[in-house]
Amino acid sequence: MPRCVLLSPRLATAACVCLIAGAASAADFSVGLGASLDRGRVDCVASFACDRSSSHWKLTGGYRLAEAVDLQAVWFDGGRFKGGDTTPLGTEFGGTFKVAGIGLSAGYTWDLAPGWSVVVRGGAASVRTRFVYENSAYGSASKTTLQPLAGAGLAYEISKGLRVGIDYDVTRFKVHTRNGSLQMLGLAAQYSF
């Protein structure tokens, strides 16, 4: 005999309400994809060409907690940047920074006009930075750090559940004792189901 038959009418009603609410909240899941140009703030030295521009991509998964509040997990690849530094002895060196990470943020959305919305986000990311020395004799160094993650976006709903827009995200990265900022501005699409 199924266990639900053994429930009291009041408890059975409460269980049905919870199941219906759970089914309704399934429409609050979302997945997204974004890509475009980004900028990594790295140090430059005279003896090594510096390139702070790159491209990035990100994959997101979200869950709406309330009408205007959601949680979002993000996996991003910030691309590669060329930069350098000077050792304590005064020797210049250069190389390539490779930055990627995963993060979690909370967002708040404002509806501006029919179809248009703005979101702001704040959270944290585990950011892995790998520095590959230009002189291959030195090899590479990597470091994973917990960094703040913030962002904002403007979106337009082109059809039921499908939004496209522009996102701006910023975080930091670190390798050895050097910090840098990663700024990602790009196009994004999000589908809610």
Kinemage of the C-alpha trace (Angstrom):
@kinemage 1
@onewidth
@group {chain A} dominant
@subgroup {mainchain}
@vectorlist {calphas} color= white
{ca met a 1} P 0.000 0.000 0.000
{ca pro a 2} L 1.502 3.440 -0.909
{ca arg a 3} L 2.618 5.519 2.046
{ca cys a 4} L 0.655 8.589 0.907
{ca val a 5} L -2.614 6.819 1.796
{ca leu a 6} L -1.465 6.675 5.405
{ca leu a 7} L -1.152 10.479 5.621
{ca ser a 8} L -3.770 12.567 7.334
{ca pro a 9} L -5.879 14.765 4.992
{ca arg a 10} L -4.195 17.893 6.315
{ca leu a 11} L -0.693 16.448 5.851
{ca ala a 12} L -1.620 15.092 2.407
{ca thr a 13} L -2.845 18.562 1.362
{ca ala a 14} L 0.382 20.139 2.603
{ca ala a 15} L 2.428 17.533 0.697
{ca cys a 16} L 0.462 18.232 -2.509
{ca val a 17} L 0.985 21.984 -2.117
{ca cys a 18} L 4.736 21.390 -1.673
{ca leu a 19} L 4.857 19.161 -4.761
{ca ile a 20} L 2.953 21.717 -6.850
{ca ala a 21} L 5.211 24.530 -5.591
{ca gly a 22} L 8.244 22.386 -6.375
{ca ala a 23} L 6.968 21.732 -9.889
{ca ala a 24} L 6.281 25.442 -10.402
{ca ser a 25} L 9.767 26.349 -9.250
{ca ala a 26} L 11.242 24.084 -11.911
{ca ala a 27} L 10.563 26.975 -14.321
{ca asp a 28} L 13.049 28.979 -12.297
{ca phe a 29} L 16.139 27.106 -13.520
{ca ser a 30} L 18.292 28.698 -16.199
{ca val a 31} L 21.386 27.998 -18.259
{ca gly a 32} L 23.451 30.577 -20.070
{ca leu a 33} L 26.414 31.085 -22.331
{ca gly a 34} L 28.469 34.222 -22.892
{ca ala a 35} L 31.565 35.231 -24.822
{ca ser a 36} L 33.451 38.270 -26.070
{ca leu a 37} L 36.506 40.372 -25.302
{ca asp a 38} L 38.096 40.870 -21.915
{ca arg a 39} L 40.973 42.744 -20.348
{ca gly a 40} L 43.512 41.505 -17.829
{ca arg a 41} L 45.346 44.125 -15.839
{ca val a 42} L 48.944 42.882 -15.688
{ca asp a 43} L 52.288 44.598 -15.151
{ca cys a 44} L 54.471 45.410 -18.146
{ca val a 45} L 58.230 45.717 -18.520
{ca ala a 46} L 60.279 47.377 -21.260
{ca ser a 47} L 62.012 44.172 -22.392
{ca phe a 48} L 58.819 42.167 -22.978
{ca ala a 49} L 55.780 42.978 -25.109
{ca cys a 50} L 52.643 43.429 -23.025
{ca asp a 51} L 49.187 42.404 -24.249
{ca arg a 52} L 46.273 42.939 -21.864
{ca ser a 53} L 43.460 42.086 -24.302
{ca ser a 54} L 42.036 38.615 -24.790
{ca ser a 55} L 38.714 36.858 -25.228
{ca his a 56} L 36.632 34.945 -22.733
{ca trp a 57} L 33.704 32.581 -22.493
{ca lys a 58} L 31.471 31.590 -19.614
{ca leu a 59} L 28.854 28.977 -18.856
{ca thr a 60} L 26.224 29.665 -16.190
{ca gly a 61} L 23.549 27.782 -14.325
{ca gly a 62} L 21.020 29.587 -12.180
{ca tyr a 63} L 18.138 29.072 -9.798
{ca arg a 64} L 15.620 31.777 -8.956
{ca leu a 65} L 14.971 31.984 -5.206
{ca ala a 66} L 12.332 34.732 -5.409
{ca glu a 67} L 10.784 36.946 -8.085
{ca ala a 68} L 13.841 39.212 -8.300
{ca val a 69} L 16.573 37.170 -6.523
{ca asp a 70} L 18.601 34.304 -7.963
{ca leu a 71} L 21.743 32.263 -7.373
{ca gln a 72} L 24.119 31.647 -10.260
{ca ala a 73} L 27.043 29.275 -10.663
{ca val a 74} L 29.555 30.295 -13.335
{ca trp a 75} L 32.488 28.611 -15.021
{ca phe a 76} L 34.688 30.985 -17.021
{ca asp a 77} L 37.885 31.030 -19.036
{ca gly a 78} L 39.462 34.482 -19.070
{ca gly a 79} L 41.915 33.737 -21.834
{ca arg a 80} L 45.616 34.675 -21.928
{ca phe a 81} L 47.480 37.900 -21.237
{ca lys a 82} L 51.113 38.787 -21.759
{ca gly a 83} L 52.950 40.715 -19.077
{ca gly a 84} L 56.075 40.824 -16.985
{ca asp a 85} L 57.729 41.919 -13.810
{ca thr a 86} L 61.113 42.569 -12.227
{ca thr a 87} L 62.796 40.268 -9.722
{ca pro a 88} L 64.075 41.678 -6.407
{ca leu a 89} L 67.554 41.679 -8.019
{ca gly a 90} L 66.327 43.916 -10.857
{ca thr a 91} L 66.097 41.312 -13.643
{ca glu a 92} L 63.099 41.697 -15.944
{ca phe a 93} L 61.091 38.666 -17.008
{ca gly a 94} L 57.977 38.125 -19.099
{ca gly a 95} L 55.418 35.483 -19.848
{ca thr a 96} L 51.798 34.583 -20.345
{ca phe a 97} L 49.034 34.620 -17.729
{ca lys a 98} L 46.241 32.048 -18.199
{ca val a 99} L 43.184 32.719 -16.035
{ca ala a 100} L 40.098 30.546 -15.406
{ca gly a 101} L 37.707 29.963 -12.544
{ca ile a 102} L 34.413 28.855 -11.079
{ca gly a 103} L 32.193 31.013 -8.922
{ca leu a 104} L 28.890 31.505 -7.175
{ca ser a 105} L 26.986 34.772 -6.999
{ca ala a 106} L 23.623 36.144 -5.932
{ca gly a 107} L 21.783 38.488 -8.254
{ca tyr a 108} L 18.976 41.014 -8.039
{ca thr a 109} L 16.918 41.840 -11.151
{ca trp a 110} L 14.921 44.991 -11.932
{ca asp a 111} L 12.366 45.006 -14.738
{ca leu a 112} L 12.778 48.274 -16.641
{ca ala a 113} L 10.163 47.995 -19.359
{ca pro a 114} L 8.292 45.150 -21.065
{ca gly a 115} L 10.975 42.631 -22.008
{ca trp a 116} L 13.913 44.655 -20.618
{ca ser a 117} L 15.705 43.969 -17.324
{ca val a 118} L 18.880 44.883 -15.436
{ca val a 119} L 20.682 42.561 -13.018
{ca val a 120} L 23.497 43.179 -10.525
{ca arg a 121} L 25.515 40.330 -8.993
{ca gly a 122} L 27.948 39.792 -6.157
{ca gly a 123} L 29.766 36.693 -4.966
{ca ala a 124} L 33.090 34.889 -4.985
{ca ala a 125} L 35.142 32.782 -7.389
{ca ser a 126} L 37.928 30.261 -7.127
{ca val a 127} L 40.352 31.643 -9.724
{ca arg a 128} L 43.280 29.628 -11.058
{ca thr a 129} L 46.135 31.580 -12.620
{ca arg a 130} L 48.997 29.945 -14.465
{ca phe a 131} L 52.038 31.982 -15.460
{ca val a 132} L 54.206 30.496 -18.222
{ca tyr a 133} L 57.634 32.164 -18.419
{ca glu a 134} L 58.803 33.306 -21.843
{ca asn a 135} L 62.165 31.753 -21.031
{ca ser a 136} L 61.229 28.055 -21.000
{ca ala a 137} L 64.111 27.271 -18.621
{ca tyr a 138} L 62.003 28.771 -15.812
{ca gly a 139} L 58.905 26.674 -16.586
{ca ser a 140} L 55.654 27.909 -15.108
{ca ala a 141} L 53.947 28.750 -11.832
{ca ser a 142} L 50.292 28.504 -10.855
{ca lys a 143} L 48.115 29.583 -7.982
{ca thr a 144} L 44.427 29.208 -7.070
{ca thr a 145} L 42.887 31.908 -4.892
{ca leu a 146} L 39.440 32.892 -3.670
{ca gln a 147} L 38.532 36.252 -5.209
{ca pro a 148} L 35.500 38.567 -5.202
{ca leu a 149} L 33.213 38.320 -8.233
{ca ala a 150} L 30.861 41.129 -9.260
{ca gly a 151} L 28.842 41.884 -12.329
{ca ala a 152} L 25.944 43.608 -14.027
{ca gly a 153} L 23.890 42.917 -17.106
{ca leu a 154} L 21.248 44.337 -19.404
{ca ala a 155} L 18.943 41.779 -21.068
{ca tyr a 156} L 15.998 41.614 -23.429
{ca glu a 157} L 13.547 38.699 -23.526
{ca ile a 158} L 13.182 37.840 -27.220
{ca ser a 159} L 10.823 34.916 -26.569
{ca lys a 160} L 9.330 33.059 -23.610
{ca gly a 161} L 12.283 32.028 -21.426
{ca leu a 162} L 15.025 33.213 -23.824
{ca arg a 163} L 16.982 36.364 -22.974
{ca val a 164} L 19.923 37.952 -24.782
{ca gly a 165} L 21.996 40.839 -23.552
{ca ile a 166} L 25.274 42.356 -22.478
{ca asp a 167} L 27.105 41.260 -19.315
{ca tyr a 168} L 29.999 42.886 -17.489
{ca asp a 169} L 31.867 40.806 -14.894
{ca val a 170} L 34.957 41.622 -12.881
{ca thr a 171} L 37.189 39.544 -10.612
{ca arg a 172} L 40.856 39.375 -9.633
{ca phe a 173} L 43.672 36.880 -10.153
{ca lys a 174} L 46.993 36.268 -8.453
{ca val a 175} L 50.207 34.375 -9.112
{ca his a 176} L 53.324 34.624 -6.945
{ca thr a 177} L 52.834 37.966 -5.200
{ca arg a 178} L 51.295 39.757 -8.203
{ca asn a 179} L 47.598 40.646 -8.363
{ca gly a 180} L 45.654 41.670 -11.418
{ca ser a 181} L 42.059 42.415 -12.353
{ca leu a 182} L 40.054 40.590 -14.984
{ca gln a 183} L 37.266 42.562 -16.677
{ca met a 184} L 34.904 40.633 -18.957
{ca leu a 185} L 32.426 42.456 -21.205
{ca gly a 186} L 30.437 40.420 -23.655
{ca leu a 187} L 27.280 39.108 -25.209
{ca ala a 188} L 25.255 36.534 -23.307
{ca ala a 189} L 22.209 34.354 -23.817
{ca gln a 190} L 20.147 32.736 -21.069
{ca tyr a 191} L 17.368 30.177 -21.290
{ca ser a 192} L 14.978 29.612 -18.363
{ca phe a 193} L 13.015 26.390 -17.998
